[in-house]
Amino acid sequence: MNKITESNILEALKVVKDPDLHRDIVTLNFVKNVNINDRDVSFTIELTTPACPVRDELKAASIRAIKDSIEGVGNVEVEMTSNVTRHENKQKESILPGVRNTIAVASGKGGVGKSTVAVNLAVALANDGARVGLVDADVYGPSIPLMMGITGRPQVKNQRLQPIEKWDIKVMSIGFLVDPMQAVIWRGPMASGAVKQFMSDVDWGELDYLVFDLPPGTGDIQLTLVQTIPLTGAVIVTTPQDISLADARKGFKMFEKVNVPVFGIVENMSYYICSHCGHREEIFDNGGGRKAAEELGVPFLGEIPIYTNIRLSGDTGIPLVKNHQYQTQAEFISQISRNLAAQISIRNANQEAEQAVDIQLM
C-alpha cells in the first residue's frame, strides 16, 4: 500500500477540470490546505465565486478522483470556499477601490422587467454568499426602493453617503433622495452626474459585485452612463418575441461601442404555467432571447417564466429569491445568477492570462 502524500493527492486532482475555465483545479490553484491524517485526507477548494454553478459537481468529482487514484485512502473531506476574482480597471480602482466587479443590467426598451431581474440577480448572488451592492441608475424611474421594501434616507458618515442595507444588499437610489411624488426632470449630464456621485460619494466598502440597474433604451443618456461607469460587463434583459432580437442587438451594439463585454442575455416572461391545470402557454411567443444570444455570439444565461408571485414580490418589497414560499420559482433566477458569476470568472481569468502574456513579451 503506497504512502499518501500531498504530491499524489494533487496529481490525482489534476483530472478534475473546471468546465468554464477549461483547466484543472490544481493548475488553477484552487486546491488549498491539504492535510493528511494517517489514511484520511482533507483539503479546501477555493473557487472564483461562491455562486459557482458547478460547485457540488467539483466537490463530488474531487472526492471520486482521490478514491479512484489512491489505494487504501480513508475518509476524504473537502471544504468549499471562494475568493471572487477582481476585474482590473484603473478607473474602477480610483473611484470604487473596494469593488471587485461591476455589472450593468440593461434592456433595449422598457417593459421587459429589467429592474425585477436586476433586484433578484443581486439578491441571488448574496444568497450564495457574495458581498453585493445595487445601484438604481434609472434616475427617471427609480423602482428599486419599492422592490426592495426600503423606506427612509441614507445617512452621512465621514462626509460620505452610507448605502441602505436590506436583504444582505447595499443599495443606493435617487428614490431615497427625492420626493416619490415628484418627477425627476434632468438632462443627460445631470443624470450621469448623479450616478457618478453614487460611485464616488457612497461608502460601498468591500464588495464582490456591484450591480447597476440602467434606464431602459439605448439613447444618449444610456450611452453616457455606460461611459461613466467602469464596467466589468453587462447583462441584457429581453422578452421572447422575435422583435426582441432587434432590441437586444441595439443593447449589444451600445456596449460594443464602448468596449464593454456582454456576459449574456436573460429572457424574461418566457412563458406562463397555469397554477390550476399546469398548462404551459407561450403568451409572448418563444425563443427570442436564445435566438438573440446565438446570433450575437454571447451566452444565453437563462429564462424566467411569468409568475404572479414575481409581481407580488416586487409590490411587497420581498424579492422572490428571498421568499421561502417560492423556492421552486426562485431556482430559475438563482441558476441565472450562477451562470452570470461563471461568465464574470471567465472574463477575469482571460484578462489575467492576457496580462501575463503581455508581461512575458515586455
C-alpha positions as a Markdown table, in Angstrom:
| # | Residue | x | y | z |
|---|---|---|---|---|
| 1 | Met | 0.0 | 0.0 | 0.0 |
| 2 | Asn | 1.6 | 3.3 | -1.1 |
| 3 | Lys | 2.1 | 6.2 | 1.3 |
| 4 | Ile | -0.4 | 9.0 | 0.9 |
| 5 | Thr | 1.4 | 12.3 | 0.1 |
| 6 | Glu | 0.4 | 15.8 | -0.9 |
| 7 | Ser | 2.1 | 15.2 | -4.2 |
| 8 | Asn | 0.0 | 12.2 | -5.1 |
| 9 | Ile | -3.2 | 13.9 | -3.9 |
| 10 | Leu | -2.5 | 16.9 | -6.2 |
| 11 | Glu | -1.6 | 14.6 | -9.0 |
| 12 | Ala | -5.0 | 12.7 | -8.6 |
| 13 | Leu | -6.9 | 16.0 | -8.6 |
| 14 | Lys | -5.5 | 17.1 | -11.9 |
| 15 | Val | -8.2 | 15.1 | -13.6 |
| 16 | Val | -10.8 | 17.4 | -12.1 |
| 17 | Lys | -11.4 | 20.3 | -14.5 |
| 18 | Asp | -13.5 | 23.5 | -14.2 |
| 19 | Pro | -15.9 | 23.3 | -17.1 |
| 20 | Asp | -16.0 | 27.1 | -17.5 |
| 21 | Leu | -12.3 | 27.8 | -17.2 |
| 22 | His | -11.2 | 24.6 | -19.1 |
| 23 | Arg | -8.3 | 23.9 | -16.8 |
| 24 | Asp | -7.8 | 21.5 | -13.9 |
| 25 | Ile | -8.3 | 22.7 | -10.3 |
| 26 | Val | -4.6 | 22.2 | -9.4 |
| 27 | Thr | -3.3 | 24.3 | -12.3 |
| 28 | Leu | -5.9 | 26.9 | -11.4 |
| 29 | Asn | -4.6 | 26.9 | -7.8 |
| 30 | Phe | -8.0 | 26.1 | -6.4 |
| 31 | Val | -6.6 | 23.4 | -4.0 |
| 32 | Lys | -5.5 | 24.7 | -0.6 |
| 33 | Asn | -4.7 | 23.4 | 2.8 |
| 34 | Val | -4.0 | 19.7 | 2.0 |
| 35 | Asn | -4.0 | 17.7 | 5.3 |
| 36 | Ile | -3.2 | 14.0 | 5.8 |
| 37 | Asn | -4.1 | 12.2 | 8.9 |
| 38 | Asp | -3.0 | 8.6 | 8.7 |
| 39 | Arg | -5.1 | 7.4 | 5.7 |
| 40 | Asp | -7.7 | 10.3 | 5.9 |
| 41 | Val | -7.4 | 13.3 | 3.6 |
| 42 | Ser | -8.8 | 16.8 | 3.8 |
| 43 | Phe | -8.3 | 19.9 | 1.7 |
| 44 | Thr | -10.0 | 23.1 | 0.6 |
| 45 | Ile | -11.2 | 24.0 | -2.9 |
| 46 | Glu | -11.2 | 27.8 | -3.2 |
| 47 | Leu | -13.5 | 28.8 | -6.2 |
| 48 | Thr | -13.6 | 32.1 | -8.0 |
| 49 | Thr | -17.1 | 32.8 | -6.8 |
| 50 | Pro | -19.4 | 31.5 | -4.1 |
| 51 | Ala | -22.1 | 31.4 | -6.8 |
| 52 | Cys | -20.3 | 28.7 | -8.8 |
| 53 | Pro | -22.9 | 26.8 | -10.8 |
| 54 | Val | -20.9 | 23.5 | -10.7 |
| 55 | Arg | -19.8 | 23.8 | -7.0 |
| 56 | Asp | -21.3 | 20.5 | -6.0 |
| 57 | Glu | -20.1 | 18.7 | -9.1 |
| 58 | Leu | -16.5 | 19.8 | -8.5 |
| 59 | Lys | -16.7 | 18.6 | -4.9 |
| 60 | Ala | -18.0 | 15.2 | -5.9 |
| 61 | Ala | -15.5 | 14.8 | -8.7 |
| 62 | Ser | -12.6 | 15.6 | -6.4 |
| 63 | Ile | -13.6 | 13.0 | -3.8 |
| 64 | Arg | -14.1 | 10.5 | -6.6 |
| 65 | Ala | -10.7 | 11.3 | -8.1 |
| 66 | Ile | -8.9 | 10.7 | -4.8 |
| 67 | Lys | -10.6 | 7.5 | -4.1 |
| 68 | Asp | -10.1 | 6.2 | -7.6 |
| 69 | Ser | -6.4 | 7.1 | -7.8 |
| 70 | Ile | -5.0 | 6.4 | -4.3 |
| 71 | Glu | -5.1 | 2.9 | -2.9 |
| 72 | Gly | -6.3 | 2.5 | 0.6 |
| 73 | Val | -7.3 | 6.1 | 1.2 |
| 74 | Gly | -9.7 | 6.6 | 4.1 |
| 75 | Asn | -12.2 | 9.4 | 4.6 |
| 76 | Val | -11.9 | 12.3 | 2.1 |
| 77 | Glu | -13.3 | 15.7 | 3.3 |
| 78 | Val | -13.5 | 18.7 | 1.0 |
| 79 | Glu | -14.3 | 22.2 | 2.2 |
| 80 | Met | -15.6 | 24.5 | -0.5 |
| 81 | Thr | -14.7 | 28.2 | -0.2 |
| 82 | Ser | -14.4 | 31.1 | -2.6 |
| 83 | Asn | -12.3 | 34.2 | -3.4 |
| 84 | Val | -14.1 | 36.3 | -6.0 |
| 85 | Thr | -11.7 | 37.4 | -8.8 |
| 86 | Arg | -11.2 | 41.1 | -9.5 |
| 87 | His | -11.7 | 42.9 | -12.7 |
| 88 | Glu | -8.6 | 45.0 | -13.2 |
| 89 | Asn | -9.5 | 48.5 | -14.3 |
| 90 | Lys | -7.7 | 51.7 | -13.4 |
| 91 | Gln | -10.8 | 53.9 | -13.5 |
| 92 | Lys | -12.7 | 51.5 | -11.3 |
| 93 | Glu | -9.9 | 51.3 | -8.8 |
| 94 | Ser | -9.8 | 55.1 | -8.5 |
| 95 | Ile | -13.5 | 55.6 | -7.7 |
| 96 | Leu | -14.6 | 52.1 | -6.5 |
| 97 | Pro | -11.4 | 50.7 | -4.9 |
| 98 | Gly | -13.2 | 48.1 | -2.7 |
| 99 | Val | -15.4 | 46.8 | -5.5 |
| 100 | Arg | -14.2 | 43.7 | -7.4 |
| 101 | Asn | -16.7 | 43.6 | -10.3 |
| 102 | Thr | -19.3 | 46.0 | -11.7 |
| 103 | Ile | -22.3 | 44.7 | -13.7 |
| 104 | Ala | -24.8 | 46.7 | -15.8 |
| 105 | Val | -28.3 | 45.2 | -16.2 |
| 106 | Ala | -29.8 | 46.8 | -19.3 |
| 107 | Ser | -32.6 | 46.4 | -21.9 |
| 108 | Gly | -33.1 | 47.7 | -25.4 |
| 109 | Lys | -36.6 | 49.0 | -24.4 |
| 110 | Gly | -38.8 | 49.4 | -21.3 |
| 111 | Gly | -41.4 | 46.9 | -20.1 |
| 112 | Val | -39.3 | 43.8 | -20.1 |
| 113 | Gly | -38.9 | 43.5 | -16.3 |
| 114 | Lys | -35.3 | 44.7 | -16.2 |
| 115 | Ser | -35.4 | 46.1 | -12.7 |
| 116 | Thr | -37.1 | 43.0 | -11.4 |
| 117 | Val | -34.3 | 40.9 | -12.9 |
| 118 | Ala | -31.6 | 43.3 | -11.5 |
| 119 | Val | -33.0 | 43.1 | -8.0 |
| 120 | Asn | -33.4 | 39.3 | -8.0 |
| 121 | Leu | -30.0 | 38.7 | -9.5 |
| 122 | Ala | -28.3 | 40.8 | -6.9 |
| 123 | Val | -30.1 | 39.1 | -4.0 |
| 124 | Ala | -29.5 | 35.7 | -5.5 |
| 125 | Leu | -25.7 | 36.4 | -5.6 |
| 126 | Ala | -25.9 | 37.4 | -2.0 |
| 127 | Asn | -27.9 | 34.3 | -1.1 |
| 128 | Asp | -24.9 | 32.3 | -2.4 |
| 129 | Gly | -22.5 | 34.2 | -0.1 |
| 130 | Ala | -21.2 | 37.1 | -2.2 |
| 131 | Arg | -20.9 | 40.6 | -1.0 |
| 132 | Val | -23.3 | 42.6 | -3.2 |
| 133 | Gly | -24.3 | 46.2 | -3.9 |
| 134 | Leu | -27.1 | 47.6 | -6.1 |
| 135 | Val | -27.3 | 51.0 | -7.7 |
| 136 | Asp | -30.6 | 52.2 | -9.1 |
| 137 | Ala | -29.1 | 54.1 | -12.1 |
| 138 | Asp | -32.6 | 54.5 | -13.6 |
| 139 | Val | -32.8 | 58.1 | -12.3 |
| 140 | Tyr | -36.0 | 58.9 | -14.2 |
| 141 | Gly | -38.0 | 56.0 | -12.9 |
| 142 | Pro | -36.4 | 54.6 | -9.7 |
| 143 | Ser | -38.2 | 51.5 | -8.7 |
| 144 | Ile | -35.6 | 49.7 | -6.6 |
| 145 | Pro | -36.7 | 51.2 | -3.2 |
| 146 | Leu | -40.2 | 49.7 | -3.7 |
| 147 | Met | -39.0 | 46.4 | -5.0 |
| 148 | Met | -36.5 | 46.1 | -2.1 |
| 149 | Gly | -39.0 | 47.3 | 0.5 |
| 150 | Ile | -36.8 | 50.2 | 1.6 |
| 151 | Thr | -38.1 | 53.5 | 3.0 |
| 152 | Gly | -36.1 | 56.3 | 4.6 |
| 153 | Arg | -33.0 | 58.2 | 3.6 |
| 154 | Pro | -29.3 | 57.2 | 3.7 |
| 155 | Gln | -27.2 | 58.5 | 6.5 |
| 156 | Val | -24.0 | 60.6 | 6.0 |
| 157 | Lys | -20.8 | 59.4 | 7.8 |
| 158 | Asn | -17.4 | 61.0 | 7.4 |
| 159 | Gln | -18.8 | 63.1 | 4.6 |
| 160 | Arg | -19.9 | 60.0 | 2.6 |
| 161 | Leu | -23.4 | 58.6 | 2.0 |
| 162 | Gln | -24.0 | 55.2 | 3.6 |
| 163 | Pro | -25.9 | 52.8 | 1.4 |
| 164 | Ile | -29.1 | 51.4 | 2.9 |
| 165 | Glu | -28.8 | 47.7 | 3.6 |
| 166 | Lys | -31.7 | 45.3 | 3.0 |
| 167 | Trp | -31.8 | 41.6 | 2.2 |
| 168 | Asp | -28.0 | 41.4 | 2.6 |
| 169 | Ile | -27.6 | 44.0 | -0.2 |
| 170 | Lys | -26.1 | 47.6 | 0.0 |
| 171 | Val | -28.5 | 49.8 | -2.0 |
| 172 | Met | -28.4 | 53.4 | -3.3 |
| 173 | Ser | -31.1 | 55.0 | -5.4 |
| 174 | Ile | -32.2 | 58.5 | -6.4 |
| 175 | Gly | -35.5 | 57.4 | -5.0 |
| 176 | Phe | -34.0 | 57.8 | -1.5 |
| 177 | Leu | -33.2 | 61.4 | -2.1 |
| 178 | Val | -36.2 | 62.9 | -3.9 |
| 179 | Asp | -39.9 | 63.1 | -3.2 |
| 180 | Pro | -41.5 | 60.0 | -4.6 |
| 181 | Met | -44.4 | 62.1 | -6.0 |
| 182 | Gln | -42.0 | 64.4 | -7.8 |
| 183 | Ala | -40.9 | 63.8 | -11.3 |
| 184 | Val | -37.1 | 63.9 | -11.9 |
| 185 | Ile | -36.6 | 66.2 | -14.9 |
| 186 | Trp | -32.9 | 66.2 | -15.7 |
| 187 | Arg | -30.8 | 66.4 | -18.8 |
| 188 | Gly | -28.3 | 63.7 | -19.5 |
| 189 | Pro | -25.3 | 65.4 | -17.8 |
| 190 | Met | -27.2 | 65.8 | -14.6 |
| 191 | Ala | -28.3 | 62.2 | -14.6 |
| 192 | Ser | -24.8 | 60.9 | -15.3 |
| 193 | Gly | -23.5 | 63.2 | -12.6 |
| 194 | Ala | -25.9 | 61.7 | -10.1 |
| 195 | Val | -24.8 | 58.2 | -10.9 |
| 196 | Lys | -21.1 | 59.3 | -10.7 |
| 197 | Gln | -21.8 | 60.5 | -7.2 |
| 198 | Phe | -23.4 | 57.2 | -6.4 |
| 199 | Met | -19.9 | 55.7 | -7.0 |
| 200 | Ser | -17.5 | 58.3 | -5.7 |
| 201 | Asp | -19.5 | 59.7 | -2.7 |
| 202 | Val | -21.0 | 56.5 | -1.4 |
| 203 | Asp | -19.2 | 54.3 | 1.1 |
| 204 | Trp | -19.6 | 50.9 | -0.6 |
| 205 | Gly | -16.8 | 49.2 | 1.4 |
| 206 | Glu | -15.7 | 45.8 | 0.1 |
| 207 | Leu | -18.0 | 44.2 | -2.5 |
| 208 | Asp | -17.6 | 41.3 | -4.8 |
| 209 | Tyr | -20.3 | 42.5 | -7.2 |
| 210 | Leu | -21.9 | 46.0 | -7.7 |
| 211 | Val | -25.0 | 45.8 | -9.9 |
| 212 | Phe | -26.2 | 48.8 | -11.8 |
| 213 | Asp | -29.9 | 48.9 | -12.9 |
| 214 | Leu | -29.7 | 51.1 | -16.0 |
| 215 | Pro | -32.6 | 53.1 | -17.5 |
| 216 | Pro | -34.2 | 51.2 | -20.5 |
| 217 | Gly | -33.2 | 52.1 | -24.0 |
| 218 | Thr | -30.0 | 52.8 | -25.9 |
| 219 | Gly | -30.1 | 56.6 | -26.3 |
| 220 | Asp | -27.7 | 59.3 | -25.2 |
| 221 | Ile | -28.4 | 59.0 | -21.5 |
| 222 | Gln | -27.8 | 55.2 | -21.5 |
| 223 | Leu | -24.6 | 55.7 | -23.6 |
| 224 | Thr | -23.4 | 58.4 | -21.2 |
| 225 | Leu | -24.0 | 56.2 | -18.2 |
| 226 | Val | -22.2 | 53.3 | -19.7 |
| 227 | Gln | -19.2 | 55.5 | -20.4 |
| 228 | Thr | -19.4 | 56.9 | -16.9 |
| 229 | Ile | -19.4 | 53.6 | -15.0 |
| 230 | Pro | -16.2 | 51.5 | -15.1 |
| 231 | Leu | -18.0 | 48.2 | -16.0 |
| 232 | Thr | -16.7 | 44.7 | -15.8 |
| 233 | Gly | -19.5 | 43.7 | -18.2 |
| 234 | Ala | -23.3 | 43.8 | -18.8 |
| 235 | Val | -26.4 | 41.6 | -18.9 |
| 236 | Ile | -29.2 | 42.3 | -21.4 |
| 237 | Val | -32.8 | 41.5 | -20.4 |
| 238 | Thr | -35.3 | 40.8 | -23.2 |
| 239 | Thr | -38.6 | 39.0 | -23.8 |
| 240 | Pro | -39.3 | 36.0 | -26.1 |
| 241 | Gln | -40.7 | 37.7 | -29.2 |
| 242 | Asp | -38.7 | 37.8 | -32.4 |
| 243 | Ile | -38.8 | 41.6 | -32.2 |
| 244 | Ser | -36.8 | 41.3 | -29.0 |
| 245 | Leu | -33.8 | 40.3 | -31.2 |
| 246 | Ala | -33.7 | 43.9 | -32.6 |
| 247 | Asp | -33.8 | 45.4 | -29.2 |
| 248 | Ala | -31.2 | 43.1 | -27.8 |
| 249 | Arg | -29.0 | 43.8 | -30.8 |
| 250 | Lys | -29.3 | 47.6 | -30.0 |
| 251 | Gly | -28.2 | 47.0 | -26.5 |
| 252 | Phe | -25.3 | 44.8 | -27.6 |
| 253 | Lys | -24.1 | 47.4 | -30.1 |
| 254 | Met | -24.2 | 50.1 | -27.4 |
| 255 | Phe | -21.9 | 48.1 | -25.1 |
| 256 | Glu | -19.7 | 47.0 | -28.0 |
| 257 | Lys | -19.2 | 50.7 | -28.9 |
| 258 | Val | -17.6 | 51.4 | -25.5 |
| 259 | Asn | -15.7 | 48.1 | -25.3 |
| 260 | Val | -17.9 | 46.6 | -22.5 |
| 261 | Pro | -18.3 | 42.8 | -22.8 |
| 262 | Val | -21.8 | 41.4 | -22.6 |
| 263 | Phe | -21.9 | 38.4 | -20.2 |
| 264 | Gly | -25.1 | 37.2 | -21.7 |
| 265 | Ile | -28.8 | 37.5 | -22.3 |
| 266 | Val | -31.7 | 36.8 | -19.9 |
| 267 | Glu | -35.1 | 36.1 | -21.3 |
| 268 | Asn | -37.9 | 37.3 | -19.0 |
| 269 | Met | -41.6 | 36.5 | -19.3 |
| 270 | Ser | -40.6 | 33.3 | -21.2 |
| 271 | Tyr | -43.9 | 31.5 | -20.8 |
| 272 | Tyr | -46.8 | 31.1 | -18.4 |
| 273 | Ile | -47.8 | 28.0 | -16.5 |
| 274 | Cys | -51.4 | 27.9 | -15.3 |
| 275 | Ser | -51.4 | 27.5 | -11.5 |
| 276 | His | -54.6 | 25.4 | -11.7 |
| 277 | Cys | -54.1 | 22.9 | -14.6 |
| 278 | Gly | -50.3 | 23.2 | -15.2 |
| 279 | His | -50.8 | 24.1 | -18.9 |
| 280 | Arg | -47.9 | 26.0 | -20.4 |
| 281 | Glu | -48.9 | 29.0 | -22.5 |
| 282 | Glu | -46.3 | 30.9 | -24.6 |
| 283 | Ile | -48.0 | 34.3 | -24.4 |
| 284 | Phe | -45.2 | 36.3 | -25.9 |
| 285 | Asp | -44.1 | 33.6 | -28.5 |
| 286 | Asn | -40.9 | 31.7 | -27.9 |
| 287 | Gly | -37.2 | 31.7 | -28.2 |
| 288 | Gly | -36.4 | 35.3 | -29.0 |
| 289 | Gly | -33.8 | 35.6 | -26.2 |
| 290 | Arg | -32.0 | 32.4 | -27.1 |
| 291 | Lys | -32.0 | 33.3 | -30.8 |
| 292 | Ala | -30.6 | 36.8 | -30.0 |
| 293 | Ala | -27.8 | 35.2 | -27.9 |
| 294 | Glu | -26.9 | 32.8 | -30.7 |
| 295 | Glu | -26.8 | 35.5 | -33.4 |
| 296 | Leu | -24.8 | 37.9 | -31.2 |
| 297 | Gly | -22.4 | 35.2 | -30.1 |
| 298 | Val | -23.0 | 35.7 | -26.3 |
| 299 | Pro | -24.1 | 33.2 | -23.7 |
| 300 | Phe | -27.8 | 32.6 | -23.0 |
| 301 | Leu | -28.0 | 32.9 | -19.2 |
| 302 | Gly | -31.5 | 31.5 | -18.9 |
| 303 | Glu | -35.2 | 32.2 | -19.0 |
| 304 | Ile | -37.6 | 33.3 | -16.3 |
| 305 | Pro | -41.3 | 32.3 | -16.7 |
| 306 | Ile | -44.2 | 34.6 | -15.9 |
| 307 | Tyr | -45.2 | 34.1 | -12.2 |
| 308 | Thr | -47.8 | 36.1 | -10.4 |
| 309 | Asn | -45.5 | 35.7 | -7.4 |
| 310 | Ile | -42.8 | 37.8 | -9.1 |
| 311 | Arg | -45.2 | 40.7 | -9.4 |
| 312 | Leu | -46.4 | 40.2 | -5.8 |
| 313 | Ser | -42.8 | 40.1 | -4.6 |
| 314 | Gly | -42.0 | 43.4 | -6.4 |
| 315 | Asp | -45.1 | 45.1 | -5.0 |
| 316 | Thr | -44.5 | 43.9 | -1.4 |
| 317 | Gly | -40.7 | 44.6 | -1.3 |
| 318 | Ile | -39.8 | 41.0 | -0.7 |
| 319 | Pro | -37.6 | 39.7 | -3.7 |
| 320 | Leu | -38.8 | 36.4 | -5.0 |
| 321 | Val | -35.4 | 34.7 | -4.2 |
| 322 | Lys | -35.8 | 35.7 | -0.6 |
| 323 | Asn | -39.3 | 34.4 | -0.2 |
| 324 | His | -39.1 | 30.8 | 1.1 |
| 325 | Gln | -42.7 | 30.1 | -0.2 |
| 326 | Tyr | -41.5 | 30.3 | -3.8 |
| 327 | Gln | -38.3 | 28.2 | -3.8 |
| 328 | Thr | -39.1 | 26.3 | -7.0 |
| 329 | Gln | -39.7 | 29.6 | -8.9 |
| 330 | Ala | -36.7 | 31.2 | -7.4 |
| 331 | Glu | -34.4 | 28.5 | -8.6 |
| 332 | Phe | -34.7 | 29.8 | -12.2 |
| 333 | Ile | -33.2 | 33.1 | -11.1 |
| 334 | Ser | -30.6 | 31.5 | -8.8 |
| 335 | Gln | -29.3 | 29.4 | -11.7 |
| 336 | Ile | -29.1 | 32.5 | -13.9 |
| 337 | Ser | -27.1 | 34.4 | -11.2 |
| 338 | Arg | -24.7 | 31.5 | -11.0 |
| 339 | Asn | -24.3 | 31.4 | -14.8 |
| 340 | Leu | -23.6 | 35.1 | -14.7 |
| 341 | Ala | -21.0 | 34.6 | -11.9 |
| 342 | Ala | -19.3 | 32.0 | -14.0 |
| 343 | Gln | -19.1 | 34.3 | -17.0 |
| 344 | Ile | -17.5 | 37.0 | -14.8 |
| 345 | Ser | -14.9 | 34.5 | -13.6 |
| 346 | Ile | -14.2 | 33.5 | -17.2 |
| 347 | Arg | -13.8 | 37.2 | -18.2 |
| 348 | Asn | -11.4 | 37.9 | -15.3 |
| 349 | Ala | -9.4 | 34.7 | -16.0 |
| 350 | Asn | -8.9 | 35.7 | -19.6 |
| 351 | Gln | -7.9 | 39.2 | -18.6 |
| 352 | Glu | -5.3 | 37.8 | -16.2 |
| 353 | Ala | -3.9 | 35.4 | -18.9 |
| 354 | Glu | -3.7 | 38.3 | -21.4 |
| 355 | Gln | -1.8 | 40.4 | -18.8 |
| 356 | Ala | 0.6 | 37.5 | -18.1 |
| 357 | Val | 1.4 | 37.2 | -21.8 |
| 358 | Asp | 2.0 | 41.0 | -22.1 |
| 359 | Ile | 4.4 | 40.8 | -19.2 |
| 360 | Gln | 6.3 | 37.9 | -20.9 |
| 361 | Leu | 6.6 | 39.9 | -24.1 |
| 362 | Met | 8.0 | 43.0 | -22.4 |
